[in-house]
């Protein structure tokens, strides 16, 4: 009764890995929002509060609604600027 089976151990390891990955993603989105989000208006504060209070769901919403479109726009701008020969 005191030993843990292979299935339980696997479940604990996978669960721990998912928790750790989600926690790192959550922290990363808070830092990204605090450092890269434009300071116009109260958008930065609102996004940080959304991420803080909704944990991974808020981080995912921020990633797909704000960060990804911002990064795509930066990539397009960089590709339009061609270095002089």
N, C-alpha and C positions, 0 to 999 in steps of 0.2 A: 504494500500500500504506500510505502514511502518513496518508491522509485518512480521516475517519470519515463514514460514510453517515448519511442522515436517520433510518433505522430505528434504528441504534445510538445516535444522539444522543437520540432520543425515549426509548429504553429507559433510558439513563443518567439523563435528566431525571426520568422517572417514578419510577425507583428511588430517586433522591436525594430527591425529594419525599416518597415513602412512608417512607423512613428518617427524614427530618427530622420528619415528622408523628408517627411512632411514638415517636421520642425525646422530643418535646415532651409527648406524652400520658403517657409513662413518668415524666418529671420531675414533671408536674402531679399524677399519682396519688401519688407519694411525698410531695409537699408537702401534698396534701389529707389523706392518711393521718396525717401527722405533726401537722397542726394541727387536724383535725376529728374524728379517731377518739377515742372515749372512752378514758380512761386506766385503766379498771377492768381489773385483771388484767394479763396480758401480751399482750393482743390487739394493741395498737398495735405493739409490737416484732415480733411474729410476722408481722403483715401487711407491715410495712416490709421484713423479711427476704425474705418471699415475693416482693414486688414487685422488690426488688433482684436476687435470684438468678434469677428467671424472666423478666425483662425485660417484653416486651409481654404475654405470656401471663398473667403474674402481675398486671399492671396491669388487664387485661381482667377477670380473675377478681375482683379487688378492686372494680372499678367496678360489675359486675353483682351481686356477692354482698353488698357492704357499702354502698357509697356510694349507689347508686340507691335501694335500699329505705329508707335513712336519709333521703334527700331527699324521697321520697314521703310518709313519715311526717310530716316537717316541713310539707309543703304541706297535708296533711290537718289537722294541728293548727291551722295558720294560717287555714284556711277555716272551721273550727268556731268560732274566736274572732271575734265580730262586733263592730265598733266601736259604742260607745254613740251614740245619736242626739242 
